[in-house]
Amino acid sequence: MKRVLPFVLLIVLIACGTSQGSNGSEPNEGDEEMNDDSNQSEMVHDELEFTSEVVPNEEEVLFKMALTNHTDETVKVSFSSGQKYEIVVTDAETGEQVYKFSEGMMFTQAIEEKEIEPGEALNWEQTWDYKQNGEKVEAKEYNVELSLLPMTINGDKPDKSLFSHQQTFKVPNGEGAEEQAENDENDHFRNVAVEGESGTYKVQGEARVFDGSFHYTVEDGHNILINEQTVETPGEPGWNAFELEVSLGDDDLPKSGVLTLVLYLDGPDGEEAAHHFVTLENFNP
């Protein structure tokens, strides 16, 4: 028995040493750094907010997308090509695809990187004229999926589900627009038409404004190119005609995107209200 005990004790010591070296060992510094990077990446993705808006008008629908940085640090977003987003519209009844943004488009095949400062946002806009193969689609409800296509965020592959939204909208039939405007308390602009190109535009329309003025800005989906301007109106009940001219230099024109005129009123508390979006020119290829 005296010879057995030392042998048993040796086995116990070896077993303890093996356990401490595998399951009981302290994590090394590399493991800690990897876990920290993973947690930081997840936090960044959680605090990047992707929002979208669908604004159907009589002649076209405007798709708006934004990616907002709610973190305290600059976030770097890279894209694998010149295509930053995808838009797919399908018939709500049949599921048939009637519009896809990228179809027939040519994009630069190079990685592009964008930086979003804390509290800032990247913005995109795209319009669709309700046409499929040159013909206007049927006036009814359609589904749209708006997806942002980041390749990496701060060097990490993102969860694509965080950057995709599905919405439903209705293509108008173009009839009864005047009656609809009379019944819609938020519709203060109608019959807006645009003439011109390459930075010089003449805009005519009708406004129903009771306090004597409305405002407009011009943006390209990324930046405001013309700050708030005020247009005076008679302020009488009913609709009144207006005309305005928009002029931009060659350096201010976007290389891609949609140049949009945004008409709006002052709300009860001084906030912007009753936005009406008008496409001045589409610079997308």
N, C-alpha and C positions, 0 to 999 in steps of 0.2 A: 504494500500500500504506500510506503514511503516513496517508492520510485514512480508511482503513478501520479501523485499530486503535482510535482513540478511539471510534468507533461501536460496535465489539464490546465494548470495556470498559464503555461505558454500558449496554449490554444486560445484561452480567454483574452490574453493580451493582444494576440494577432487579430482576433475578431474585432476588438475595440479599436485597434489602429485602422483597420479597413473601413469600419463604419465612420470614423471621424474624417477619413480622407475622401469619402464619396458623398454621403448624404449629410454629414455633419460639418463639412468644410465651409469656411466663410466665402461668400461670393467675391470674385476678384474685381479689380477696378474696371476692367473692360465690360463685365456684365452690368455693373452699376451704370456706366455711361450709356450702354445700349438701352437699358430700361428708362433712363431719364430722357433720352432722345425720343423714344417711342411715346412716352407720356406727353412730352412737349408737342410732338406732332399731332397727337389726337386732340390736345387742347386747342391748337391753332385751327384745325379743321372744324372743331365745334364752334369756334368764335368767328368763323367766316360765314357770313349769311348770304345765301343766294336767293334773290327775290325776282319775281316776274310779274308782268301785267299784260293783259290782252285788251286792246282798245279798238273795237270794231266801229268803223264809220260807214257811210253809204257806199263809198267807192273802193275802200280797202280796209284792211285790219292792220293795226300797229302792234308789234310784239316788242315789249320792253324787258330787258334783263339787267340785273345789277349784282355785283359781288362786293360786299361791304366788309371791311376789316374792323372787327370790334376788339382786336388785341391792342396791346401797348407797344408793339414792335412792327417794323416794316415787314410785310409778307411778300415773298417772291413767288409768282405763279408763272409756270412755263407751259407753252402749247407746242405740240409737235409739228404744227404747220400754221398757215395763215387762217385756217378755219378755227374760230374760237367757240362756236356754238352750232347746234343743230336744231332745226324746227321741223316737226312732222305733223301735218294736219290730216285727219282721217274722218270719214263720214261716220257720225255717231250711230247710225242705224246699221250700216253694212260693214263698217270697219275698213272700207276701201281707202287707200291713200290718195289724197287729191293734191297735196303739195309737200315738197321736201326742199328745204332751203338749199342744200348742197348739190341737188340734182342739176347737172349741166354747168356747175360752177368750176372755176379753176382757182386753186389756192397755192400760195408760195410753199414750197416743200423745204422749209427750214424752221428750226426751233426758234420760237419767239418767247421772250421773257418780259413779264410786266411786274412792276412793283406797286404795292398798295400801301400807302402810309396809314398809320393809326387813325381810325375814324373816317378814312376816305373810301371811295368805291370806284370800281371799274363799271362802266355802263355801256350797254349795246342796244341798238334799235334796228328793227327790220320790218318791212311792210310786205304784205301780199295783197294782190289786186283781185282776189277771189276767182282767179282764172285757172283752169286746168286744160292744157292743150289748146290755149287760145280762146276758150269759151268759159263764160262765167258759170260757176257751179250753182247748183240748186239752192234757193234760199231756205235754209233750215239749220239745225244744230250740227256743230262739228266739234271733234275733240282735237286738242293740240298738245303735243309734248315738247317742252322747251328744255334743252339740255345744254349745260356748259361743258366744255371739253378740255379741262386742264390735264396736262400730262403729269406734272408734279407740282406740289406746293411745298415750298422750302426744301426741295430736293426729294420729297417723299411722294409716292403714288397715293392719290386721294381715293376716298370711297365715292364712287361715281353716283351712288344713290342720293348723296347729299346735294347734288348739283343738277337735279332733274325734277321738273314740275309738270303736272298734267292739269289742263283746264278745259272747260267747255265754253263755246261762244256761238252766237247765232249770226249767220250771214243774212243781212236785210234784203228785202225784196225790192227796195227802191221806190215803193209806192207808199203814199200817205206820209211822206217825210214831213210835210208842213204840219199836218195834224199831230204827228208824234211830237214835234218840237213844241207845239202849243201846250201839250199835256205834260211835257217833261220839264220840271222846274229847274233842272240843272243844265238844260240846253239853251244857251244864250247866243249861240252862233250858228249860222246856216248859210247855205249857198256860197261857200267860200271857194273861190277859184284863183289859180296861180298862173301867171304868165312870166316867161323869162327863163334864163339858164346861166350857168357859169358865174354865179355870184350876184346877179342883178335880177330882182324879182318884183313884180307888181301883184299885189294881193287885193282882191275885192270880195266883198261879202256883205252880210247883214248881221247886226248885233241887236240883241234885246237887253239893254242896260238901263237901269232906272236911276243910277247915281251919276250919270253923265260921262263916264269914262271906263275903259278897260285897259289891260296891259298885254304885252307880249315879250317873249324872249326868243332867241334862235339858238338851237343846239345841234350837235352832230352825233349824239349818242354817247359822247365821251366828255365833251366840254361845252360850256355855254359860250357861244361866239358873239352874241349880242345881248348885253345885259338888259334889264327891264326897261321897256319903253312904254309910254302912256299914249293912248289914243282917245281924244275927246269925241263924245257923241252928243246928240241933242238931249238925250235922257228922257225922251217922251215915251209914253206907253206904246208897246208894239215894236215892230222891227224897223231899224234904221240902217241905211246903206253906209258902208265905210270903205275906205281905200287907203292903202299904205304901201310904201316902197321899202324894200330890203336890199341893202347893198353890202357885199363882202369882198375884200381884196383877194387876189389869187393865193396869197400866203395863208389866208384864213380858211380856205376851202378844204374840206377833208379829202384825203386820198381814197378813203373807203368809208362806208356808212351812209346814213340817211340824214340829210339836212332838214331839220324840222322846225316849223314855226309853232310856238305854243301860245295860244290865246287864253286869257284867264281874267277873273274878276277879283276884287277884294271881298273876302268873306266878312261875316258879321263881326268877327274879332280881329280883323286885319290880316287874316291868313289868306293864302291863295285858294281860289275856289273856281269851280265850273271850267276845268281845263278842257281845251279843244285843240287837238293836234292836227297840223296841216303839213303835209310833205311838200317841201320846196323843190328838192331834187334828190334823186337816188344816185349815190356815187359808188355803189357796189358794182363790181364787174359783172 
